[in-house]
Amino acid sequence: MERIPPRPEWHAPWKMYRVISGHLGWVRSIAFSHNNEWFCTGSADRTIKIWETHSGKLKLTLTGHIGQVRGLAVSSRHPHMMFSVGDDKLVKCWDLERNKVVGSYHGHLSGVYCLALHPTLDVLLIGGRDSVCRLWDIRTNMQIRAVSGHDNTVSSVFSRSTDPQVITGSHDSTIKLWDLRNGNTMATLTHHKKSVRALAKHPTQESFASASADNIKKFSLPRGEFLHNTLSQHKTIVNAMAVNQEGVLATGGDNGSLWFWDWKSGHSFQQSQTTVQPGSLDSEAGIYALSYDITGSRLVTCGVDKTIKMWKQDEHATPETHPVNFKPPKEIRRF
């Protein structure tokens, strides 16, 4: 029996304020620097581009991958280190003071789809098509361990700072919680019926959301108890999601839909549609990656139409101009 979700909190609507062009292929991945001055995007054009956050200007283009760049991460512990992974099975560590590759991690047997840096340890977590999540020591470039148990692509991964726990989502439709100390599975969550394509950990709370083609679900940490489904359906495959400090969950779909949700209640307070850029087909509206900046006040979406779009909240909106049109679902109305 699902609990009645709390009343949604009010959030201002988001609007697009900038479109950045420059990539020659689908934009597949994004990460922000921890000082918020720049962000990097990886593309099917095999390049990584670095952009100024405040102006959207291109600072740098990095080449070296020979397949599309599927994942990026910037170290908060080592400000000049960036990691990239791709369909070419390559994992690269870049030194952004010298703008060159300073480390490569070999061992993935097929395309690498996702990566995450541990918040407090010098550990890199990587998942991909070979169904394995591999842990690498950044200092020595050595593989610490490979955790296996999924039987399809590992599409998303993140770790918790408080204890050595890693969470992976897979196209086998499960989510696994792992104990890093021994590489054991702590729990396998089988609530989704279709591929889990994205995970998003709340920046301050011990909870996370997962997305698949059937719906978006929320779980608590560290044990992975199911909290609730979101209240309305996206009706699309969600490829990317992120949540900011204010509890706004953004989800991006295959059809270009960008939805905003209140984290606490699971209520969707805004449904927008990205428009493809001139010269692109309507079928190229899909969103492949999205990320908030470090402050959580800007959102960047990356798309099939080769562009990067920047969004921010409407500072003129109020609860009066944009009321929360909240109706409890029929099944759980009490009166």
N, C-alpha and C positions, 0 to 999 in steps of 0.2 A: 504494500500500500504506500503510495507516494505521499510524503508530507506536503502540507500546503506551503508553497514557497512564500517568503515574506513579501510585503509590498515593495515594489521597485523604488529605488531612489531616483531623484530627478537628475538627468544629465543634459547638458546643452547639445544640440545637434552638431554634426561635423560637416564641414564643406571643403571642397577641393580648392586649393589656391595656387597650385603650380604643377605644370607638366614638364618633365625633363626628358629630352630626347638625346640619343647618342649611341645607344647600343644598336647593333645590327641584327640582333636575334631576340628571342623571348628572354625576358629578365626573370631569372629563376631564384635568386637568393639575395639577401640583404643583411647587413649588420652595421650597428653604430659604434663609433669609437666611444670610450668611456668618458671622455671629456666633452662629448656631444658636438665637437667642431666639424666632424666629417662622418660620412657613412660610405660603405662600399657595396657595390652590387655585382653579382655574377650572372653571366648570360650564356645562352646557347651559342652566341658568337665566339665563345671560348675565352673572352676577356673578362677581367675584373676592372671596374672603374671606381674611382674614389671621387666623391663629390663634397663640396662645401655645404654644410647643413643650412646655414642662414641664407645663402644666395642661390644654392642649386648649381653653382658653376662646377665644371669638370676640373679636377686638380691633376688627375693621373690616370693612365690606362696601363694595366699590367697584363702581359701575355706570358704564356707558358703552359697553360692547359691545352690538351688536344681533344677535349670533349667538352660538352656543356658544363658550366660551373653550377653545381647544385646546392652547395652549402658554403656559408662563410661564418667565421667567428673572429671577434677581436678580443684580445686578452685585456682584462682589466688590471691584471697583476704586472703585465709587461706591456706598456702602452704602445710600443712600436711593433708588436707582433700580431700578425693576422694569419688565420688558417683558412685554407680553401680545399674543397673536395669536388670531385666531378665524375661524370660518366666514364672518364678515361681511367678509372681505378686509382687515380693519383690523389694523394693528400699532401699539400704543400704548406710549409711555414714560410711566411714572408717577413723580411725585416724592412719596415717602412721608412727607416732612416736612410737605408741604402737602396731601397726599392728593388730588392732581389730576393730570390728564394734562398733560404739558409738551411732548410731541412725538408726532407721528404720521408714519408712513412709508407713503407711497402708491406703488403700483406693482404690487402683486400683482393678478393678473387674476381670481383665484378664491380659494376658501377657503384660509386659511393654517393649516398643520397642525403645524409644529414650528419651534423657534427655539433658538439657542444663542449665548452670548456667548463671544468669544475670551478665553482666560484672561489674556493679556498685552497685547492691543491693544484699542483702543476700537472694536471691530468687532462688529456684530450679524449673525448668519447666520440666514436664514429660508428655509424650504421649504414648498411647498404643492401644491395641486391643479394648478397650471399647469406642473408638472414642472421648474420652475426653482429654483435656489438663489440667493438674492440677498444681497449683502453691503452693509451700511449702515455709514456712519461715524456713530458716536453723537454726536460733537461737533457735526457740521454738519448731521445728519439727511439727508445726501446718499447716494444709492446709489453705491457704489464700483464694483460690477460685478455682472453676472448671469451665473452659469455654467449653461449648458444642455447637455444630453446625455441626461438621463433621458427616457423617453417615457411616464411615468405619474407619479402623485403622489409627491412627495418626503415621506416619512413621518417621517424622523429625520435629525438632523444633529449633528455635534460637530466640534471643531477641536483641534489639538494646540498646546501652548504652545511647544514647542521650535522648530518651524519652520512656515512659513505653509502648513499642510496642512489641508484640510477633508475630512471623510468624510461621505457622504450615503447613506442607504438609501432604496429606492424600491419602490413597488408594481409596477414593471416587473421585479421579482425580482433586480435587480442592486444592488451596492454600488459607489460610485465614490469614488476618492481623487483630490482636486483639488490642484493647485498654485495657491495664491492669487495669487502674483506675476503670473502671466500668464493665469490662468483656465483653464489646460489640464487635461485629464484625465491623471492619472499612471497610473491603473490602473482597470480595470473588473472586479469580481469577480462571476463568473456561477455560483457554486456552488449558490445557492438556486434552487429550481424554482418557488417561489410568492412572493407579495408579501413584501418585507422590511418588517416593521412596527416593529421596534425595534432600536436599537443601544445598547451600553453599553461605554464605555471604562473600563479598569481605572485606578483613581486614581493608581497609582504605576508600574505596568509599561507597557511599550509594546505593548499588545495590546488587542483589543476583541472583543466577542461580538455576534452578530447573530441575530435570531429571525425565523422565518417559520412558516407552517403546517406545513412539512415537518420542520424541526428547528432546533436552535440550533447555531451554528458559531462557532469561535474563530479569529481571524486575528492576525498580528503586524503591527506598524507599524515603519517607515513604508511598507513595500512591499506589505503586504497578503498575505503568504504564509499559506496555509491551515494551521492547526495541528491541530485535530481537531473532530469532532462531539461533542456531549454523548452520554453512554452510553445514556441511556434516553429514551423519547419522552414528550412532554407530552400528546400526543393532543388538542391543542386549538390554537386560534390564540393565539399569544402577542402581547399588545398592548404590554407594557411590561416593561422589565428594568433592573436596576441592580446594581452590584457595589461592595462596600465595601473598606476598606483591608485587612481580614483575608482577603480572597479569598472572600467569600460572595456568590455571584450569586443574586439573587432574580428570578423570572420570574412574571408574572401573566397568566392566561389568560381567554379569553372565557367559560369555564364557571365562573369563580370559583376555579380552582385556583391556589394560590400554592406554587411549588416553590423549594427552596433547593438550591444546587449548590456543590460545592467547585471553585473556579476552576481550580486547577492540573490536576486530573485529569478534570474534567467529570462527576464522579459526583454524582448527586442524593442528598443525605443526608436530605432531608425533603420529603414531599409533603403539603401541607395544603389544606384547602378552606375558603374563606370562607363563612360562613353569612349568608344575606340577612336583613335586619332585618325585624321584624314588619310586616306590611302590604305587603311586597314579594313578587313572584313568584319562584319558583326560577330562572326564566329571566333574572332581574335580578341574578345573582350576579357577572357579569363584572367583571374588573378592567381599568380603562382607563389608569391611571397609577400609578407607584410611585416612591418615592425614599427613599434613606437620608438621615438628617440628616448634619451636617458631621462628626460623630465616627464615623459608621458604626455606632453602637450602637442606634439606633432605625430602624425601617422604617415608612413610612407608605404605605398602599395606598388608592386612590381607586376608587369603584365605581359600577356602574349603579344600585345600590339607594340612591343619593344620599348615602351615608355615607363617612366617612373612618375608616380603622382603623389603629391604631398597634400595632406589634409590637416585642418586644425578646427578647433571648436569655434562656433559662432559666438563671439563675445557679446553680441547684442541680445542673444536669446535669454528669455526668463521663463520660469515655470508658468507664467500667464500666457506668454506668446506661444510656448510649445509645451502644453500640459501633458502629463503622463496619461495616455489613454489606456488605462489598465483595466482589463476585465478578467476576473479569474476564469479559467477554463470551466466549461459547463460541468464536467464530472466532479469538480471539487468545490462547487458553490454550495454554501451551507444554508442558504435561505432563498 
